[in-house]
Amino acid sequence: MKAAVIGANGQLGTDLAAALEQESYDVARITHADLEIGDPAAVRTVLGQVRPNIVINTAAMHNVEACEQEPERAYQVNSIGARALAQYCAENGVYLLHVSTDYVFDGKKKKPYVETDAPLPLNVYGNSKVAGESFVLSTGDTGAVLRVSGIYGTNKCRAKGGLNFVQLMLKLADEREEVRVVDDEILTPTNTIDIARQVVRLCDARAPGLFHGTAHGQCSWYRFAQEIFSLAGKGVRLLPARPGEFPAKVPRPSYSVLENQALKSLGLDVMSDWESGLKRYLSTR
């Protein structure tokens, strides 16, 4: 079985390609240097050469502030790119799994979002991702969307200066005596290795439709930092940020916890709780 991983050198794509290879998939690692997914002609050319049975798209313009500054570019990558992939896959009977985000919601529900909840994004990034989801899901049995939340992995996160939240906290703990972190944004931090395992499960089943695929449970960024320092044995003083201390340049949901309802209903949910995922991540460092 041949799988094309688009964005294969990214934070999630790297772990995903490795997980597929461990399960004996023949993996074509497609990077931004190989394909600009916002170019529909290039999508057809590259996938026509690779001829995969499965396509997993992890590529996106996901710097929220950059999306707000360059909305046309955001839609070209996150929406038109997804449309081009969906069209090729539908025409050729290829299973497409497109990775999306918890930022499709506004956070006002204040309890875990399920797949049947209506999206209501607060920013350009979220809106462009919702549009991309719609293109993929409109293809029927060949398309699947997996929404993720608060991801962190061992590979560099280019959109965040090369550091994910865990790495940033460990760096600050080594440089400072005191660290302040916001305590009013709730999410589910999720290890990319765990997401990769979940993606493999979906690809094995070739399950179409919309899925939430995050770790179980929820926490604030402050609680997440607290657990990071505890597990890593860091003695830095951690305090909740003062109101308005770190003002957001772009509106973001204050609550973006996802419930893996669709995966559970099909018996496909292989995710663990977020604390276990963090322990495994730190044990590899």
C-alpha positions in Angstrom: 0.0 0.0 0.0 1.5 3.3 -1.0 0.9 6.4 1.1 1.8 10.0 0.1 2.4 12.2 3.1 2.2 15.9 2.2 4.2 18.1 4.6 6.4 15.1 5.5 9.1 17.2 7.0 6.8 19.1 9.4 6.1 18.5 13.1 3.3 16.0 12.5 4.3 14.8 9.0 7.7 13.5 10.2 6.2 11.2 12.9 3.3 10.2 10.6 5.7 9.1 7.8 7.7 7.0 10.3 4.5 5.5 11.8 3.3 4.4 8.4 6.6 2.9 7.5 6.6 0.9 10.7 3.3 -0.6 9.6 4.8 -1.6 6.2 3.3 1.2 4.1 5.4 2.3 1.1 5.7 6.1 2.0 6.3 8.9 -0.4 7.5 11.9 1.6 6.3 15.0 -0.1 7.6 18.3 1.3 7.0 22.0 0.4 10.0 21.8 -1.9 8.3 19.0 -3.8 4.8 20.5 -4.0 3.0 23.7 -3.5 -0.5 22.4 -2.7 -2.0 25.8 -3.5 -1.2 25.1 -7.2 -3.9 22.6 -8.5 -1.8 21.8 -11.6 1.2 20.9 -9.4 -1.0 18.7 -7.2 -2.1 16.7 -10.2 1.4 16.4 -11.6 3.1 15.3 -8.4 0.3 12.8 -7.3 0.1 11.5 -10.9 3.8 10.7 -10.7 3.6 9.1 -7.2 0.3 7.2 -7.8 -0.5 6.7 -4.1 -3.4 4.6 -2.7 -3.7 7.0 0.2 -2.9 10.7 0.6 -2.5 12.3 4.1 -2.3 16.1 4.0 -0.5 17.7 7.0 0.6 20.8 5.0 -1.1 24.1 5.9 -0.5 27.7 6.5 -1.1 27.6 10.2 0.7 30.7 11.6 -2.5 32.4 12.8 -1.1 35.9 12.6 0.3 35.4 9.2 -3.0 34.1 7.9 -4.7 37.3 9.2 -2.1 39.4 7.4 -2.3 37.4 4.1 -5.8 36.0 3.9 -5.6 35.3 0.1 -2.5 33.1 0.7 -4.2 31.4 3.7 -7.2 30.4 1.5 -5.0 29.4 -1.4 -3.1 26.9 0.8 -5.7 25.8 3.3 -8.8 25.8 1.1 -7.8 25.6 -2.6 -5.0 23.2 -1.8 -7.4 20.9 0.0 -9.8 21.2 -2.9 -7.2 20.2 -5.4 -6.2 17.2 -3.3 -9.8 16.2 -2.8 -10.6 16.4 -6.6 -7.6 14.3 -7.6 -8.3 11.7 -4.9 -12.0 11.4 -5.8 -11.3 11.1 -9.5 -8.7 8.3 -8.9 -10.3 6.4 -6.0 -7.6 7.5 -3.6 -8.3 7.7 0.1 -7.6 11.3 1.4 -7.1 12.1 5.1 -6.9 15.8 5.6 -5.7 17.2 9.0 -7.6 20.2 10.4 -7.8 22.1 13.6 -9.7 22.9 16.8 -9.7 26.6 15.7 -12.8 26.0 13.6 -14.8 26.7 16.8 -15.3 29.9 18.7 -14.9 28.4 22.2 -18.2 29.6 23.7 -19.7 26.1 24.2 -17.4 25.6 27.2 -17.6 21.8 27.0 -16.0 19.4 24.6 -16.9 19.9 20.9 -18.2 16.9 19.0 -18.2 16.4 15.2 -21.8 17.5 14.8 -21.3 20.9 16.4 -21.4 23.7 13.8 -18.1 25.4 13.2 -17.8 29.2 14.0 -14.2 30.3 13.5 -12.9 33.5 15.0 -10.1 34.2 12.5 -8.9 33.8 8.9 -7.0 30.6 9.8 -10.0 28.9 11.2 -12.3 30.0 8.3 -9.8 28.9 5.7 -9.6 25.5 7.4 -13.4 25.1 7.5 -13.5 25.8 3.8 -10.8 23.1 3.2 -12.8 20.6 5.3 -15.9 21.2 3.2 -14.1 20.5 -0.1 -12.7 17.2 1.3 -15.9 16.0 2.9 -17.9 16.8 -0.3 -16.1 14.0 -2.1 -18.0 11.3 -0.1 -16.4 8.0 0.5 -12.8 9.0 -0.5 -12.4 11.8 2.0 -11.8 12.1 5.7 -11.0 15.1 8.0 -9.2 14.7 11.3 -9.2 17.7 13.6 -6.4 17.9 16.1 -5.5 20.3 19.0 -2.5 21.7 20.8 0.0 19.5 18.9 3.7 19.1 19.9 6.4 16.8 18.6 10.1 16.2 18.3 10.5 17.8 14.9 10.7 21.6 14.6 7.6 23.7 14.4 8.5 26.3 11.7 5.4 28.4 12.3 6.5 28.9 16.0 10.1 29.7 15.5 11.2 26.1 15.7 10.0 25.5 19.3 6.7 23.9 20.3 5.2 24.8 23.7 6.9 22.0 25.6 10.3 23.0 24.2 9.7 26.7 24.9 8.8 26.0 28.5 11.9 23.9 29.1 14.0 26.6 27.5 12.5 29.3 29.7 12.9 27.2 32.8 16.7 27.0 32.1 16.9 30.7 31.5 14.6 32.3 34.1 13.7 32.0 37.8 10.1 32.7 37.1 7.7 31.9 34.2 4.2 33.2 33.6 1.6 31.4 31.5 -2.0 32.1 30.6 -4.5 30.1 32.7 -7.7 31.1 30.8 -7.3 29.2 27.6 -8.4 25.5 27.8 -7.3 22.9 25.3 -6.1 19.3 24.9 -2.3 19.1 24.3 -1.6 16.2 22.0 1.6 14.4 21.1 2.2 14.0 17.4 3.3 10.4 17.8 -0.1 9.6 19.2 -1.8 11.5 16.4 0.3 9.5 13.9 -0.8 6.2 15.4 -4.4 7.4 15.2 -4.0 8.4 11.5 -2.6 4.9 10.7 -5.6 3.4 12.3 -7.9 5.5 10.1 -5.9 4.7 7.0 -6.1 1.0 7.8 -9.8 1.2 8.0 -10.1 3.8 5.2 -12.9 5.4 7.2 -14.5 8.4 5.5 -16.1 11.4 7.3 -15.3 14.0 10.0 -13.3 12.9 13.0 -11.9 14.6 16.1 -8.5 13.0 17.1 -7.0 14.5 20.3 -5.7 13.1 23.5 -8.3 12.6 26.3 -8.9 15.2 28.9 -8.3 19.0 29.1 -6.2 21.6 30.7 -5.1 25.2 30.6 -1.8 26.3 29.2 -0.8 27.0 32.8 -1.7 23.5 33.9 0.2 22.1 30.9 3.3 24.0 31.9 2.9 22.9 35.5 2.9 19.2 34.4 5.9 19.8 32.0 8.0 21.3 34.8 7.0 18.6 37.3 7.8 15.7 35.0 11.1 17.4 33.8 12.1 18.1 37.4 12.4 21.9 36.8 12.3 24.1 39.9 11.3 27.3 38.1 8.6 29.4 39.8 5.4 29.2 37.7 2.7 31.8 38.0 -0.6 32.4 36.1 -0.3 35.4 33.7 -1.9 38.6 34.8 -5.1 39.6 32.9 -4.0 41.2 29.6 -0.3 40.4 30.2 -0.1 38.5 26.9 -2.8 40.1 24.7 -3.6 38.1 21.6 -3.0 39.9 18.2 -5.7 37.7 16.6 -8.9 36.4 18.2 -8.6 32.7 19.3 -11.0 30.4 21.1 -10.6 30.4 24.9 -12.0 26.8 24.9 -11.2 24.4 22.2 -11.4 20.9 23.6 -12.5 18.2 21.2 -14.3 14.9 22.0 -13.4 11.9 19.8 -17.0 10.9 19.5 -16.9 9.6 15.8 -13.8 7.6 16.4 -15.2 6.0 19.5 -18.5 5.1 17.8 -16.5 3.1 15.1 -14.2 1.5 17.7 -11.2 3.4 16.1 -10.1 5.7 19.0 -6.6 4.8 20.1 -5.7 8.0 21.8 -4.5 8.2 25.4 -4.9 10.9 28.0 -2.8 14.1 27.6 -0.7 13.4 30.7 0.5 10.0 29.4 1.3 11.6 26.0 3.5 14.2 27.7 5.3 11.6 29.8 6.2 9.6 26.7 7.3 12.7 24.9 9.6 13.8 27.7 11.0 10.3 28.1 12.4 10.5 24.5 14.2 13.8 25.1 
